[in-house]
């Protein structure tokens, strides 16, 4: 899904590890939901797990957003790239939809 002219964020191995660990937990949650469906689990129980996945995804998004604000956005603003404000506004609009 990577585009050639797309911006990149260089992350430390520790940051990558934290993100990958969170993603692996989310994969495990989704696999658990799949098993629940295959085992004809009660709808309420499945929905509770779906909400847990949503919360996990939001937590991951907030973790990445915080890093983005402190590193990428701050760096761009320090370098006079004020167009990044439009990018940030667009990002917040996506978060609220």
Secondary structure, DSSP 4 states (H G I P E B T S, - for coil): ---TT-------HHHHHHHHHHHHHHHHHHHHHHHHHHTT--HHHHHHHHHHHHHHHHHHHHHHHHHIIIIIIHHHHHTT-TTHHHHHHHHHHHHT-
